[in-house]
Amino acid sequence: MVAATGIAAAFHAGARSKAILAVGGAVSLLAGLASVLLGVMLSTASG
């Protein structure tokens, strides 16, 4: 998940068109939120 966030952020940062900028930002946001959610789920499941 964290790798997907970084890759999407790299695409977002290097975007030349508005479409790629928007998609990269959206994917980066969703992957980041998924990473946080997964981390919370893993920490509460093991506790």
C-alpha positions as CSV (number, residue, x, y, z in Angstrom):
1,M,0.0,0.0,0.0
2,V,2.7,2.5,0.9
3,A,4.6,1.7,-2.3
4,A,1.4,2.3,-4.3
5,T,1.1,5.7,-2.6
6,G,4.6,6.7,-3.5
7,I,4.3,5.5,-7.1
8,A,1.1,7.4,-7.5
9,A,2.6,10.5,-5.9
10,A,5.5,10.3,-8.3
11,F,3.2,10.2,-11.3
12,H,1.3,13.1,-9.8
13,A,4.4,15.2,-9.3
14,G,5.7,14.5,-12.8
15,A,2.4,15.0,-14.6
16,R,2.3,17.3,-17.6
17,S,-1.4,17.0,-18.3
18,K,-4.3,17.9,-16.1
19,A,-5.8,14.4,-16.4
20,I,-2.7,12.6,-15.2
21,L,-2.4,15.2,-12.4
22,A,-5.9,14.5,-11.3
23,V,-5.7,10.7,-11.5
24,G,-2.3,10.6,-9.8
25,G,-3.6,12.8,-7.0
26,A,-6.7,10.7,-6.5
27,V,-4.9,7.4,-6.6
28,S,-2.3,8.7,-4.2
29,L,-5.1,9.9,-1.8
30,L,-7.0,6.6,-1.9
31,A,-3.8,4.5,-1.4
32,G,-2.7,6.7,1.5
33,L,-6.1,6.4,3.2
34,A,-6.1,2.6,2.6
35,S,-2.6,2.4,4.1
36,V,-3.8,4.2,7.2
37,L,-7.0,2.1,7.5
38,L,-4.9,-1.1,7.1
39,G,-2.5,0.0,9.8
40,V,-5.3,0.8,12.2
41,M,-7.0,-2.6,11.5
42,L,-3.7,-4.5,12.0
43,S,-2.9,-2.6,15.3
44,T,-6.4,-3.2,16.7
45,A,-6.5,-6.9,15.6
46,S,-3.2,-7.8,17.3
47,G,-4.0,-5.9,20.6
